[in-house]
Amino acid sequence: MEIRNRRVLITGGSSGIGLALAQVLGSKGAHVAISGRQSDRLNTAIASLSAAGVAARAITADVATQSGRDATVAGALEALGGVDILVNNAGGVRAGRLENTADAEILAMIEVDLVAPILLTRALLPSLRESGDSAVVNVASGIALIGMPFYTTYAAVKAGLAHFGEALRRELAGEGIHVMTAYPGATETPMMRTSRAGAELGFVREPALAVADAICAGLQENAFEVIRGGEAREQMITLNRNDPAALDRRFAGMKAALEDAVRDHSAL
């Protein structure tokens, strides 16, 4: 896919991977709109993009609500005149034991990580069809591929998002709308600030720009998926498929340390 002059909507674009992707795609000539819940953070993001030579539009809306999704769609169509690339990037996480996770926290993850991408994609399909060469990018997580203890709901919704994308790609095959799923690993973003899990527990964080560059390259190549984490992640994926009990034992050995490191990890 050619990036130049594409009209791009990125949800959760005020920071982290979303903001980095706005910078990368904008630098390649895309017309970008970013959405987020907080106008002050969006304004700061727009200013940082402008300083990097990227003109972008901001849409203040909460995609976890129907009114917010309606505002996001309407704002994108008004700002861009249509959408050629939809990036479902907005996400939320609450780690910890399932039994200690509040109903509201579970439902928030379901709404923002799974329901919002499905309904936004459905709402924007007419505009994506008009383009004739468009794309939907769903930003899942490496945890969608390897379920980690203390991330039960997050793993469920991100795996659901990944399979939504896979099924939709096949549903839309030959219709001019490509669907790609990205699986970032631990990334240096505001979402990770409350997590104390480090490299000793397998959380080797990479810069958001590295993830954004990889997603952009995947779009240009019409890739089906972008998996971060390198050879170590590939080995874990293979082990999880061929000998899941071995991975169970590995997690058991770090269980207490991992629980302590992520018990305060919350970004909702």
KEVO-263455 format. One record per residue (C-alpha): residue number from 1; residue in three letters; x, y, z. Coordinates in Angstrom, 2 decimals, padded with zeros to 5 digits. Example, Ala and Ser with C-alpha at 12.3 -4.5 7.8 and 13.67 -1.06 7.14 Angstrom:
BEGIN
n:1 res:ALA u:012.30 v:-004.50 w:007.80
n:2 res:SER u:013.67 v:-001.06 w:007.14
***
This chain:
BEGIN
n:1 res:MET u:000.00 v:000.00 w:000.00
n:2 res:GLU u:001.14 v:003.51 w:-000.81
n:3 res:ILE u:001.06 v:005.73 w:002.30
n:4 res:ARG u:001.29 v:009.16 w:000.67
n:5 res:ASN u:-002.02 v:011.04 w:000.59
n:6 res:ARG u:-003.84 v:008.30 w:002.49
n:7 res:ARG u:-006.37 v:009.57 w:005.02
n:8 res:VAL u:-005.64 v:007.94 w:008.36
n:9 res:LEU u:-007.64 v:007.79 w:011.59
n:10 res:ILE u:-005.71 v:006.58 w:014.64
n:11 res:THR u:-007.63 v:005.99 w:017.86
n:12 res:GLY u:-005.69 v:006.47 w:021.08
n:13 res:GLY u:-003.35 v:008.73 w:019.16
n:14 res:SER u:-002.38 v:011.19 w:021.88
n:15 res:SER u:000.55 v:009.09 w:023.15
n:16 res:GLY u:002.48 v:005.86 w:022.83
n:17 res:ILE u:002.22 v:003.72 w:019.73
n:18 res:GLY u:-000.65 v:005.77 w:018.31
n:19 res:LEU u:001.26 v:009.04 w:018.47
n:20 res:ALA u:004.41 v:007.42 w:017.08
n:21 res:LEU u:002.42 v:005.94 w:014.21
n:22 res:ALA u:000.88 v:009.34 w:013.46
n:23 res:GLN u:004.41 v:010.73 w:013.19
n:24 res:VAL u:005.66 v:007.91 w:010.97
n:25 res:LEU u:002.68 v:007.87 w:008.60
n:26 res:GLY u:002.47 v:011.66 w:008.53
n:27 res:SER u:006.14 v:011.92 w:007.63
n:28 res:LYS u:005.40 v:009.71 w:004.63
n:29 res:GLY u:002.71 v:012.06 w:003.38
n:30 res:ALA u:-000.44 v:010.67 w:004.99
n:31 res:HIS u:-003.23 v:012.97 w:006.18
n:32 res:VAL u:-003.73 v:012.09 w:009.83
n:33 res:ALA u:-006.42 v:012.50 w:012.46
n:34 res:ILE u:-005.89 v:011.24 w:016.01
n:35 res:SER u:-008.54 v:010.64 w:018.64
n:36 res:GLY u:-008.34 v:010.53 w:022.41
n:37 res:ARG u:-010.32 v:011.21 w:025.56
n:38 res:GLN u:-008.40 v:014.20 w:026.90
n:39 res:SER u:-008.20 v:017.41 w:024.93
n:40 res:ASP u:-005.09 v:018.65 w:026.74
n:41 res:ARG u:-003.13 v:015.53 w:025.84
n:42 res:LEU u:-004.38 v:015.74 w:022.26
n:43 res:ASN u:-003.29 v:019.35 w:021.99
n:44 res:THR u:000.16 v:018.43 w:023.28
n:45 res:ALA u:000.32 v:015.57 w:020.77
n:46 res:ILE u:-000.71 v:017.83 w:017.89
n:47 res:ALA u:001.98 v:020.31 w:018.90
n:48 res:SER u:004.64 v:017.59 w:019.01
n:49 res:LEU u:003.59 v:016.32 w:015.59
n:50 res:SER u:003.71 v:019.86 w:014.20
n:51 res:ALA u:007.23 v:020.25 w:015.58
n:52 res:ALA u:008.15 v:017.08 w:013.68
n:53 res:GLY u:006.69 v:018.51 w:010.48
n:54 res:VAL u:003.41 v:016.58 w:010.58
n:55 res:ALA u:000.07 v:018.38 w:010.38
n:56 res:ALA u:-002.65 v:016.41 w:012.15
n:57 res:ARG u:-006.23 v:016.93 w:013.32
n:58 res:ALA u:-007.49 v:016.07 w:016.80
n:59 res:ILE u:-010.79 v:014.44 w:017.75
n:60 res:THR u:-011.72 v:014.48 w:021.43
n:61 res:ALA u:-013.90 v:011.45 w:022.09
n:62 res:ASP u:-014.09 v:008.31 w:024.21
n:63 res:VAL u:-014.36 v:005.28 w:021.92
n:64 res:ALA u:-015.55 v:003.16 w:024.86
n:65 res:THR u:-018.95 v:004.87 w:024.55
n:66 res:GLN u:-021.40 v:004.90 w:021.65
n:67 res:SER u:-021.53 v:008.69 w:021.65
n:68 res:GLY u:-017.74 v:008.77 w:021.59
n:69 res:ARG u:-017.60 v:006.36 w:018.67
n:70 res:ASP u:-020.17 v:008.42 w:016.78
n:71 res:ALA u:-018.12 v:011.56 w:017.44
n:72 res:THR u:-014.93 v:009.81 w:016.31
n:73 res:VAL u:-016.44 v:008.72 w:013.01
n:74 res:ALA u:-018.08 v:012.07 w:012.35
n:75 res:GLY u:-014.92 v:013.97 w:013.31
n:76 res:ALA u:-012.73 v:011.85 w:011.04
n:77 res:LEU u:-015.03 v:012.19 w:008.05
n:78 res:GLU u:-015.25 v:015.96 w:008.57
n:79 res:ALA u:-011.52 v:016.45 w:009.12
n:80 res:LEU u:-010.28 v:014.11 w:006.40
n:81 res:GLY u:-013.18 v:013.87 w:003.96
n:82 res:GLY u:-013.05 v:010.09 w:004.29
n:83 res:VAL u:-010.90 v:007.35 w:005.81
n:84 res:ASP u:-008.50 v:005.13 w:003.86
n:85 res:ILE u:-006.69 v:003.62 w:006.85
n:86 res:LEU u:-008.33 v:002.96 w:010.22
n:87 res:VAL u:-005.94 v:002.16 w:013.06
n:88 res:ASN u:-007.75 v:000.66 w:016.05
n:89 res:ASN u:-005.08 v:001.49 w:018.59
n:90 res:ALA u:-006.94 v:002.78 w:021.67
n:91 res:GLY u:-006.59 v:000.31 w:024.52
n:92 res:GLY u:-006.78 v:-000.17 w:028.24
n:93 res:VAL u:-005.35 v:-002.67 w:030.70
n:94 res:ARG u:-005.80 v:-003.75 w:034.28
n:95 res:ALA u:-003.48 v:-006.50 w:035.46
n:96 res:GLY u:-003.72 v:-008.61 w:038.60
n:97 res:ARG u:-005.58 v:-011.68 w:039.75
n:98 res:LEU u:-008.95 v:-012.14 w:038.09
n:99 res:GLU u:-010.68 v:-012.52 w:041.46
n:100 res:ASN u:-009.36 v:-009.11 w:042.50
n:101 res:THR u:-010.37 v:-007.33 w:039.29
n:102 res:ALA u:-013.50 v:-005.22 w:039.60
n:103 res:ASP u:-016.45 v:-005.66 w:037.26
n:104 res:ALA u:-015.99 v:-002.10 w:036.01
n:105 res:GLU u:-012.35 v:-002.78 w:035.11
n:106 res:ILE u:-013.22 v:-005.96 w:033.22
n:107 res:LEU u:-016.03 v:-004.25 w:031.31
n:108 res:ALA u:-013.80 v:-001.26 w:030.51
n:109 res:MET u:-011.22 v:-003.54 w:028.86
n:110 res:ILE u:-013.92 v:-005.29 w:026.86
n:111 res:GLU u:-015.42 v:-001.99 w:025.68
n:112 res:VAL u:-012.25 v:-000.19 w:024.64
n:113 res:ASP u:-010.12 v:-003.14 w:023.49
n:114 res:LEU u:-012.73 v:-005.19 w:021.63
n:115 res:VAL u:-016.18 v:-003.61 w:021.27
n:116 res:ALA u:-014.85 v:-000.24 w:020.11
n:117 res:PRO u:-012.68 v:-001.60 w:017.26
n:118 res:ILE u:-015.50 v:-003.81 w:015.99
n:119 res:LEU u:-018.10 v:-001.05 w:015.96
n:120 res:LEU u:-015.76 v:001.63 w:014.61
n:121 res:THR u:-014.70 v:-000.66 w:011.79
n:122 res:ARG u:-018.31 v:-001.43 w:010.93
n:123 res:ALA u:-019.21 v:002.27 w:010.95
n:124 res:LEU u:-016.30 v:003.19 w:008.66
n:125 res:LEU u:-016.63 v:000.35 w:006.17
n:126 res:PRO u:-018.59 v:002.54 w:003.68
n:127 res:SER u:-015.77 v:005.09 w:003.62
n:128 res:LEU u:-013.11 v:002.39 w:003.44
n:129 res:ARG u:-014.94 v:000.82 w:000.49
n:130 res:GLU u:-015.05 v:004.13 w:-001.37
n:131 res:SER u:-011.26 v:004.29 w:-001.25
n:132 res:GLY u:-010.84 v:001.10 w:-003.26
n:133 res:ASP u:-007.45 v:000.46 w:-001.65
n:134 res:SER u:-007.84 v:000.79 w:002.11
n:135 res:ALA u:-006.77 v:-000.91 w:005.31
n:136 res:VAL u:-007.80 v:-001.65 w:008.87
n:137 res:VAL u:-004.98 v:-002.06 w:011.39
n:138 res:ASN u:-005.85 v:-003.66 w:014.71
n:139 res:VAL u:-003.24 v:-003.15 w:017.43
n:140 res:ALA u:-003.50 v:-006.26 w:019.59
n:141 res:SER u:-000.71 v:-007.44 w:021.93
n:142 res:GLY u:001.89 v:-010.15 w:022.24
n:143 res:ILE u:-000.27 v:-011.36 w:025.14
n:144 res:ALA u:-002.91 v:-012.29 w:022.55
n:145 res:LEU u:-000.47 v:-014.92 w:021.27
n:146 res:ILE u:000.86 v:-016.11 w:024.63
n:147 res:GLY u:-001.58 v:-015.85 w:027.52
n:148 res:MET u:000.22 v:-014.53 w:030.60
n:149 res:PRO u:-000.89 v:-014.99 w:034.19
n:150 res:PHE u:-002.47 v:-011.91 w:035.77
n:151 res:TYR u:-003.55 v:-010.62 w:032.34
n:152 res:THR u:-006.55 v:-012.90 w:031.87
n:153 res:THR u:-009.13 v:-010.42 w:030.62
n:154 res:TYR u:-006.59 v:-008.41 w:028.65
n:155 res:ALA u:-005.39 v:-011.60 w:026.94
n:156 res:ALA u:-008.99 v:-012.53 w:026.14
n:157 res:VAL u:-009.96 v:-009.22 w:024.55
n:158 res:LYS u:-006.72 v:-008.82 w:022.59
n:159 res:ALA u:-006.99 v:-012.39 w:021.29
n:160 res:GLY u:-010.59 v:-011.60 w:020.37
n:161 res:LEU u:-009.42 v:-008.51 w:018.48
n:162 res:ALA u:-006.82 v:-010.57 w:016.63
n:163 res:HIS u:-009.37 v:-013.17 w:015.53
n:164 res:PHE u:-011.83 v:-010.43 w:014.60
n:165 res:GLY u:-009.17 v:-009.07 w:012.26
n:166 res:GLU u:-008.34 v:-012.48 w:010.82
n:167 res:ALA u:-011.99 v:-013.28 w:010.11
n:168 res:LEU u:-012.66 v:-009.82 w:008.69
n:169 res:ARG u:-009.63 v:-010.06 w:006.40
n:170 res:ARG u:-011.09 v:-013.21 w:004.89
n:171 res:GLU u:-014.58 v:-011.72 w:004.75
n:172 res:LEU u:-013.31 v:-008.69 w:002.81
n:173 res:ALA u:-010.82 v:-010.53 w:000.58
n:174 res:GLY u:-010.91 v:-009.17 w:-002.96
n:175 res:GLU u:-012.99 v:-006.15 w:-001.94
n:176 res:GLY u:-010.21 v:-003.57 w:-001.66
n:177 res:ILE u:-009.96 v:-003.50 w:002.14
n:178 res:HIS u:-006.89 v:-005.12 w:003.69
n:179 res:VAL u:-006.84 v:-006.07 w:007.37
n:180 res:MET u:-003.63 v:-006.35 w:009.38
n:181 res:THR u:-003.02 v:-007.18 w:013.04
n:182 res:ALA u:-000.09 v:-005.87 w:015.05
n:183 res:TYR u:001.20 v:-007.69 w:018.12
n:184 res:PRO u:003.47 v:-005.31 w:020.08
n:185 res:GLY u:005.48 v:-006.62 w:022.97
n:186 res:ALA u:006.34 v:-004.50 w:025.99
n:187 res:THR u:006.63 v:-000.95 w:024.67
n:188 res:GLU u:007.83 v:002.25 w:026.31
n:189 res:THR u:004.47 v:004.01 w:026.54
n:190 res:PRO u:002.36 v:005.72 w:029.23
n:191 res:MET u:000.30 v:002.52 w:029.46
n:192 res:MET u:003.33 v:000.74 w:030.93
n:193 res:ARG u:004.22 v:003.33 w:033.56
n:194 res:THR u:002.45 v:001.53 w:036.40
n:195 res:SER u:004.04 v:-001.83 w:035.59
n:196 res:ARG u:007.25 v:-002.76 w:037.39
n:197 res:ALA u:007.85 v:-005.85 w:035.23
n:198 res:GLY u:011.25 v:-005.62 w:033.59
n:199 res:ALA u:013.60 v:-007.62 w:031.42
n:200 res:GLU u:014.12 v:-010.22 w:034.16
n:201 res:LEU u:010.46 v:-011.19 w:033.73
n:202 res:GLY u:010.51 v:-011.05 w:029.94
n:203 res:PHE u:009.27 v:-007.48 w:029.58
n:204 res:VAL u:012.01 v:-006.00 w:027.41
n:205 res:ARG u:010.58 v:-002.66 w:026.36
n:206 res:GLU u:011.22 v:-001.17 w:022.96
n:207 res:PRO u:010.57 v:002.41 w:021.79
n:208 res:ALA u:007.12 v:003.20 w:020.44
n:209 res:LEU u:008.72 v:004.52 w:017.25
n:210 res:ALA u:010.24 v:001.09 w:016.54
n:211 res:VAL u:006.79 v:-000.48 w:016.74
n:212 res:ALA u:005.31 v:002.29 w:014.57
n:213 res:ASP u:008.01 v:001.81 w:011.94
n:214 res:ALA u:007.24 v:-001.91 w:011.83
n:215 res:ILE u:003.50 v:-001.30 w:011.48
n:216 res:CYS u:004.12 v:001.18 w:008.67
n:217 res:ALA u:006.36 v:-001.32 w:006.89
n:218 res:GLY u:003.68 v:-003.97 w:007.30
n:219 res:LEU u:001.10 v:-001.68 w:005.71
n:220 res:GLN u:003.39 v:-000.96 w:002.79
n:221 res:GLU u:003.94 v:-004.68 w:002.27
n:222 res:ASN u:000.25 v:-005.64 w:002.75
n:223 res:ALA u:001.33 v:-007.97 w:005.55
n:224 res:PHE u:-001.23 v:-009.99 w:007.47
n:225 res:GLU u:000.47 v:-009.45 w:010.82
n:226 res:VAL u:003.34 v:-007.67 w:012.54
n:227 res:ILE u:004.78 v:-009.50 w:015.54
n:228 res:ARG u:007.31 v:-007.76 w:017.74
n:229 res:GLY u:009.78 v:-009.41 w:020.10
n:230 res:GLY u:012.19 v:-010.96 w:017.65
n:231 res:GLU u:013.53 v:-014.48 w:017.86
n:232 res:ALA u:012.77 v:-014.84 w:021.58
n:233 res:ARG u:009.08 v:-014.16 w:020.97
n:234 res:GLU u:008.98 v:-016.56 w:018.03
n:235 res:GLN u:010.50 v:-019.28 w:020.21
n:236 res:MET u:007.89 v:-018.70 w:022.91
n:237 res:ILE u:005.07 v:-018.82 w:020.36
n:238 res:THR u:006.38 v:-022.12 w:019.01
n:239 res:LEU u:006.83 v:-023.54 w:022.51
n:240 res:ASN u:003.31 v:-022.45 w:023.48
n:241 res:ARG u:001.96 v:-024.32 w:020.49
n:242 res:ASN u:004.07 v:-027.49 w:020.73
n:243 res:ASP u:004.65 v:-027.87 w:024.47
n:244 res:PRO u:002.41 v:-025.51 w:026.45
n:245 res:ALA u:003.16 v:-027.33 w:029.69
n:246 res:ALA u:006.80 v:-026.27 w:029.37
n:247 res:LEU u:005.71 v:-022.66 w:029.17
n:248 res:ASP u:003.42 v:-023.24 w:032.15
n:249 res:ARG u:006.45 v:-024.36 w:034.13
n:250 res:ARG u:008.42 v:-021.31 w:033.05
n:251 res:PHE u:005.65 v:-018.98 w:034.22
n:252 res:ALA u:005.29 v:-020.94 w:037.47
n:253 res:GLY u:008.91 v:-020.19 w:038.27
n:254 res:MET u:008.34 v:-016.45 w:038.04
n:255 res:LYS u:004.74 v:-016.36 w:039.24
n:256 res:ALA u:005.25 v:-014.65 w:042.60
n:257 res:ALA u:007.63 v:-012.03 w:041.19
n:258 res:LEU u:005.37 v:-011.35 w:038.22
n:259 res:GLU u:002.27 v:-010.96 w:040.37
n:260 res:ASP u:004.04 v:-008.42 w:042.55
n:261 res:ALA u:005.45 v:-006.52 w:039.56
n:262 res:VAL u:002.12 v:-006.09 w:037.75
n:263 res:ARG u:-000.39 v:-005.83 w:040.57
n:264 res:ASP u:-000.57 v:-002.04 w:040.15
n:265 res:HIS u:-000.50 v:-002.09 w:036.36
n:266 res:SER u:-003.56 v:-000.13 w:035.35
n:267 res:ALA u:-004.31 v:002.16 w:032.40
n:268 res:LEU u:-008.03 v:002.46 w:031.83
***
